[in-house]
């Protein structure tokens, strides 16, 4: 399972990554995570590698709703952290 983590807070991104590891009980062969610090970087990545199933994302003030809509179209399961 491919999981994208997108948060502009590097500490929070690391914590989310650790939570994902706990959910999979450390069995790294069952999942792959990629971490992004901006929605634009994530979109660029998804254009090249679209096979991501879960997105854990913290929307920032300078991102608009259309970016989130594009992400929702590309990834089946989106979790937003407010």
Residue frames as a rotation matrix with the C-alpha (Angstrom) as fourth column:
UNK 1
0.586 0.810 0.000 0.00
0.810 -0.586 0.000 0.00
0.000 0.000 -1.000 0.00
UNK 2
-0.482 -0.730 0.485 1.36
0.732 -0.639 -0.235 3.39
0.481 0.242 0.843 -0.96
UNK 3
0.523 0.606 -0.600 0.74
0.845 -0.464 0.267 6.22
-0.116 -0.646 -0.754 1.51
UNK 4
-0.213 -0.531 0.820 1.48
0.538 -0.765 -0.355 9.88
0.816 0.365 0.449 0.86
UNK 5
0.267 0.188 -0.945 2.04
0.916 -0.354 0.189 12.18
-0.299 -0.916 -0.267 3.85
UNK 6
-0.215 -0.295 0.931 1.87
0.636 -0.766 -0.096 15.90
0.741 0.572 0.352 3.16
UNK 7
0.778 0.376 -0.504 2.40
0.629 -0.476 0.615 18.40
-0.009 -0.795 -0.606 5.94
UNK 8
0.516 -0.602 0.610 4.42
0.005 -0.709 -0.705 21.60
0.857 0.367 -0.363 6.04
UNK 9
0.535 -0.311 0.786 5.38
-0.845 -0.199 0.496 20.82
0.003 -0.929 -0.369 9.65
UNK 10
-0.078 -0.671 -0.737 8.38
-0.597 0.624 -0.505 18.46
0.799 0.400 -0.449 9.51
UNK 11
-0.837 -0.190 0.514 7.92
-0.545 0.385 -0.745 17.33
-0.057 -0.903 -0.426 13.11
UNK 12
0.058 0.955 0.290 4.28
-0.714 0.242 -0.657 16.43
-0.698 -0.169 0.696 12.48
UNK 13
0.461 0.054 -0.886 5.21
-0.810 0.433 -0.395 14.60
0.362 0.900 0.243 9.27
UNK 14
-0.580 -0.762 -0.288 7.66
-0.514 0.617 -0.596 12.47
0.632 -0.197 -0.749 11.22
UNK 15
-0.683 0.402 0.610 5.04
-0.541 0.283 -0.792 11.71
-0.491 -0.871 0.024 13.86
UNK 16
0.425 0.863 -0.273 2.52
-0.819 0.238 -0.522 10.70
-0.386 0.445 0.808 11.22
UNK 17
0.112 -0.481 -0.869 5.11
-0.716 0.568 -0.406 8.44
0.690 0.667 -0.281 9.61
UNK 18
-0.874 -0.436 0.214 5.71
-0.444 0.537 -0.717 6.76
0.197 -0.722 -0.663 12.99
UNK 19
-0.213 0.885 0.415 1.96
-0.677 0.173 -0.715 6.23
-0.704 -0.433 0.562 13.43
UNK 20
0.516 0.341 -0.786 1.76
-0.836 0.399 -0.376 4.56
0.186 0.851 0.491 10.03
UNK 21
-0.430 -0.765 -0.479 4.60
-0.548 0.643 -0.536 2.28
0.718 0.032 -0.696 11.09
UNK 22
-0.804 0.185 0.565 2.68
-0.485 0.346 -0.803 1.36
-0.344 -0.920 -0.188 14.26
UNK 23
0.240 0.963 -0.126 -0.49
-0.849 0.144 -0.508 0.61
-0.471 0.229 0.852 12.29
UNK 24
0.618 -0.075 -0.783 1.45
-0.569 0.644 -0.511 -1.86
0.542 0.762 0.355 10.14
UNK 25
0.941 -0.228 0.251 3.33
-0.096 0.531 0.842 -3.21
-0.325 -0.816 0.478 13.17
UNK 26
0.191 -0.959 -0.207 6.64
-0.579 -0.281 0.765 -2.29
-0.792 -0.026 -0.609 11.57
UNK 27
0.074 -0.112 0.991 6.10
0.566 0.823 0.051 -4.63
-0.821 0.557 0.125 8.60
UNK 28
-0.138 -0.221 -0.966 7.62
-0.382 -0.887 0.257 -2.28
-0.914 0.405 0.038 6.04
UNK 29
-0.957 -0.183 0.226 7.09
0.115 0.476 0.872 -4.75
-0.267 0.860 -0.435 3.21
UNK 30
-0.261 0.950 0.170 3.34
0.926 0.296 -0.233 -4.06
-0.272 0.097 -0.958 3.46
UNK 31
0.810 0.565 -0.157 3.50
0.514 -0.812 -0.276 -0.31
-0.283 0.143 -0.948 2.84
UNK 32
-0.334 -0.851 0.404 5.51
0.923 -0.383 -0.043 2.49
0.192 0.359 0.914 1.33
UNK 33
0.601 0.515 -0.611 5.41
0.627 -0.778 -0.038 6.10
-0.495 -0.360 -0.791 2.52
UNK 34
-0.308 -0.604 0.736 6.45
0.813 -0.569 -0.127 9.26
0.495 0.559 0.665 0.75
UNK 35
0.154 0.290 -0.945 6.60
0.809 -0.586 -0.048 12.56
-0.568 -0.756 -0.325 2.65
UNK 36
-0.201 -0.120 0.972 5.94
0.762 -0.643 0.078 15.96
0.616 0.756 0.220 1.08
UNK 37
-0.529 -0.082 -0.845 6.07
0.720 -0.571 -0.395 19.41
-0.450 -0.817 0.361 2.60
UNK 38
-0.597 0.445 -0.668 3.85
-0.515 -0.851 -0.107 21.16
-0.616 0.280 0.737 0.02
UNK 39
0.312 0.839 0.446 0.78
-0.008 0.472 -0.882 20.28
-0.950 0.271 0.154 -2.00
UNK 40
0.664 -0.110 -0.740 2.48
-0.727 -0.326 -0.604 21.36
-0.174 0.939 -0.297 -5.22
UNK 41
-0.467 -0.883 -0.048 5.36
-0.882 0.461 0.094 18.92
-0.061 0.086 -0.994 -4.68
UNK 42
-0.430 0.402 0.808 2.85
-0.130 0.858 -0.496 16.18
-0.894 -0.318 -0.316 -3.98
UNK 43
0.667 0.727 -0.162 0.97
-0.227 -0.009 -0.974 16.91
-0.709 0.686 0.159 -7.22
UNK 44
0.244 -0.678 -0.693 4.22
-0.968 -0.126 -0.217 16.86
0.059 0.724 -0.687 -9.20
UNK 45
-0.720 -0.531 0.446 5.06
-0.602 0.798 -0.022 13.48
-0.344 -0.284 -0.895 -7.68
UNK 46
-0.092 0.787 0.610 1.59
-0.035 0.610 -0.792 12.06
-0.995 -0.094 -0.028 -8.34
UNK 47
0.609 0.246 -0.754 1.87
-0.709 -0.257 -0.657 13.04
-0.356 0.934 0.018 -12.00
UNK 48
-0.201 -0.800 -0.566 4.84
-0.903 0.375 -0.210 10.65
0.380 0.469 -0.797 -12.24
UNK 49
-0.912 -0.148 -0.383 3.73
0.021 0.915 -0.403 8.00
0.410 -0.375 -0.831 -9.74
UNK 50
-0.386 0.855 0.347 -0.09
-0.721 -0.514 0.465 7.97
0.576 -0.071 0.815 -9.44
UNK 51
0.014 0.432 -0.902 -0.50
0.088 0.898 0.431 4.69
0.996 -0.086 -0.026 -7.55
UNK 52
-0.952 -0.279 0.128 -1.12
-0.082 -0.168 -0.982 6.10
0.296 -0.945 0.137 -4.09
UNK 53
-0.305 0.870 -0.389 -4.09
0.595 0.492 0.635 4.95
0.744 -0.038 -0.668 -2.06
UNK 54
0.557 0.463 -0.690 -4.04
0.830 -0.294 0.473 7.02
0.016 -0.836 -0.548 1.13
UNK 55
-0.217 -0.576 0.788 -3.14
0.356 -0.798 -0.486 10.66
0.909 0.175 0.378 1.63
UNK 56
0.338 0.206 -0.918 -2.60
0.932 -0.208 0.296 12.14
-0.130 -0.956 -0.263 5.08
UNK 57
-0.293 -0.376 0.879 -2.61
0.696 -0.715 -0.073 15.89
0.656 0.590 0.471 4.53
UNK 58
-0.065 0.226 -0.972 -2.53
0.765 -0.614 -0.194 19.12
-0.641 -0.756 -0.133 6.48
UNK 59
0.358 0.226 0.906 -3.97
0.841 -0.499 -0.208 21.87
0.405 0.836 -0.369 4.29
UNK 60
-0.574 -0.597 -0.561 -2.17
0.754 -0.652 -0.077 25.19
-0.320 -0.467 0.824 4.61
UNK 61
0.101 0.663 -0.741 -3.71
0.291 -0.732 -0.615 28.63
-0.951 -0.154 -0.268 4.40
UNK 62
-0.278 -0.274 -0.921 -2.15
-0.655 -0.648 0.390 29.42
-0.703 0.711 0.001 1.03
UNK 63
-0.980 0.033 0.195 -3.56
0.154 0.748 0.646 26.30
-0.125 0.663 -0.738 -0.63
UNK 64
-0.496 0.852 -0.166 -6.92
-0.866 -0.498 0.030 26.66
-0.057 0.159 0.986 -2.29
UNK 65
0.115 0.678 0.726 -9.83
-0.535 0.658 -0.530 24.25
-0.837 -0.328 0.438 -2.41
UNK 66
0.760 0.178 -0.625 -9.14
-0.647 0.293 -0.703 23.35
0.058 0.939 0.338 -6.04
UNK 67
-0.325 -0.922 -0.210 -5.81
-0.811 0.386 -0.439 21.77
0.486 0.028 -0.873 -5.02
UNK 68
-0.608 0.144 0.781 -7.61
-0.561 0.618 -0.551 19.60
-0.562 -0.773 -0.295 -2.48
UNK 69
0.532 0.846 -0.020 -10.18
-0.564 0.337 -0.754 18.61
-0.632 0.413 0.656 -5.10
UNK 70
0.386 -0.491 -0.781 -7.43
-0.782 0.275 -0.559 17.52
0.490 0.827 -0.277 -7.51
UNK 71
-0.689 -0.673 0.269 -5.83
-0.704 0.532 -0.470 15.46
0.173 -0.513 -0.841 -4.75
UNK 72
-0.208 0.699 0.684 -9.16
-0.539 0.502 -0.676 13.83
-0.816 -0.510 0.272 -3.93
UNK 73
0.722 0.454 -0.523 -9.56
-0.672 0.282 -0.684 12.85
-0.163 0.846 0.508 -7.58
UNK 74
0.129 -0.796 -0.592 -6.11
-0.722 0.334 -0.606 11.26
0.680 0.505 -0.531 -7.69
UNK 75
-0.883 -0.464 -0.073 -6.13
-0.254 0.604 -0.756 9.44
0.395 -0.648 -0.651 -4.35
UNK 76
-0.232 0.884 -0.407 -9.08
0.263 0.460 0.848 7.29
0.936 0.090 -0.339 -3.22
UNK 77
0.563 0.409 -0.718 -8.77
0.753 0.105 0.650 7.94
0.341 -0.906 -0.249 0.54
UNK 78
-0.265 -0.605 0.751 -7.84
0.200 -0.796 -0.571 11.40
0.943 -0.001 0.332 1.84
UNK 79
0.422 0.293 -0.858 -7.47
0.900 -0.017 0.436 12.28
0.113 -0.956 -0.271 5.52
UNK 80
0.101 -0.338 0.936 -7.11
0.168 -0.921 -0.351 15.97
0.981 0.192 -0.037 6.33
UNK 81
-0.159 -0.243 -0.957 -5.54
0.986 0.017 -0.168 17.19
0.058 -0.970 0.237 9.55
UNK 82
0.455 0.385 0.803 -6.92
0.375 -0.901 0.220 20.55
0.808 0.201 -0.554 10.64
